[in-house]
Amino acid sequence: MAAAAHVPVLLDRVVALVAPALARPGAVLVDATLGLGGHSEAVLERFPEARVVGIDRDTHALDRSRERLAPYAERLTLVHAVYDEVAEVLADLGLAHVEGVLFDLGVSSMQLDVRERGFAYAEDAPLDMRMDDTTGPTAADVLNEYPVEELARILRQYGEEKFARRIAEAVVRERAREPFTRSARLVELLYEAIPAPARRTGGHPAKRTFQALRIEVNDELSVLRRALPAAIEAVGVGGRVVVMSYHSLEDRLTKQAFVEVTRSDVPPDMPFVPEGSEPAYRLVTRGAEKASDEEIEQNPRAASVRLRAVERVSMTRGGAA
């Protein structure tokens, strides 16, 4: 079965990071981006008294994970939701705090592998790109309906595409002739719009545009901005939030959110932090951790991963644990 063959990125490191928080019986890990359930499977296997709440906006991912994680069904709760709804999900389950929250951001292996979802630019497919394909506009809708200024903005902001305006203008010209419906036509346009010297560096010329469209269709950065503070607040003392990002935009938001809650308000020239002024959280990782060369060789998706983790050390700034 394909799901069983799936190898999650940084599996052992992620498990090691959440392990201290999951040591006690009944500990709960929220896998906020369940996907194919690889990280959750490892947690359920290695911590026989822990529970997992798996959240995913993709109904197909939930179905696959339900099958994969069937041996642990008594300790597993699956929820169809977007990960910025973590507070509501926990409230519905009657959980005031949990011991861990994990985010494995971006597009999942399953979404890339199913051609009809339209996430991959290597094969011709419908321009969909919705992580929850039961609702919302598609990538084709964005291409066919957005004004040129808005198209250029999302390509520049979400794809960090240097030729954003040029591509946007080409899209608007072409859609007047015939609306976009499939990925091959968009890839062909990108080859024509991006100058040849630029196409020879920086990976596939469609990579940045497809990333930008996917982020826009799924509102990924806005969702993450809301989800991070909710997750940080959701963990109890000793609880950890672990985030795996795959591009600089996600990692920047994660870094900012973690710095915000671990920063001391004490002036930097003070020789000590007065009692009552200590931050309620501490950084667990030193900067952003990356995958080893060995893992990247075995699992190319790990090449761009950046991992950060934070731990709650008290319930309030300077408060007692």
Secondary structure as GFF3:
##gff-version 3
##sequence-region A 1 321
A	DSSP	alpha_helix	2	5	.	.	.	ID=ss1
A	DSSP	alpha_helix	11	18	.	.	.	ID=ss2
A	DSSP	three_ten_helix	19	22	.	.	.	ID=ss3
A	DSSP	beta_strand	28	31	.	.	.	ID=ss4
A	DSSP	alpha_helix	38	46	.	.	.	ID=ss5
A	DSSP	beta_strand	51	56	.	.	.	ID=ss6
A	DSSP	alpha_helix	59	68	.	.	.	ID=ss7
A	DSSP	three_ten_helix	70	75	.	.	.	ID=ss8
A	DSSP	beta_strand	76	80	.	.	.	ID=ss9
A	DSSP	three_ten_helix	83	85	.	.	.	ID=ss10
A	DSSP	alpha_helix	86	92	.	.	.	ID=ss11
A	DSSP	beta_strand	98	104	.	.	.	ID=ss12
A	DSSP	alpha_helix	109	113	.	.	.	ID=ss13
A	DSSP	three_ten_helix	115	117	.	.	.	ID=ss14
A	DSSP	alpha_helix	139	145	.	.	.	ID=ss15
A	DSSP	alpha_helix	148	159	.	.	.	ID=ss16
A	DSSP	alpha_helix	164	177	.	.	.	ID=ss17
A	DSSP	alpha_helix	183	193	.	.	.	ID=ss18
A	DSSP	alpha_helix	196	199	.	.	.	ID=ss19
A	DSSP	alpha_helix	207	218	.	.	.	ID=ss20
A	DSSP	alpha_helix	220	234	.	.	.	ID=ss21
A	DSSP	beta_strand	235	245	.	.	.	ID=ss22
A	DSSP	alpha_helix	248	262	.	.	.	ID=ss23
A	DSSP	beta_strand	281	283	.	.	.	ID=ss24
A	DSSP	alpha_helix	293	298	.	.	.	ID=ss25
A	DSSP	three_ten_helix	300	304	.	.	.	ID=ss26
A	DSSP	beta_strand	306	312	.	.	.	ID=ss27
###
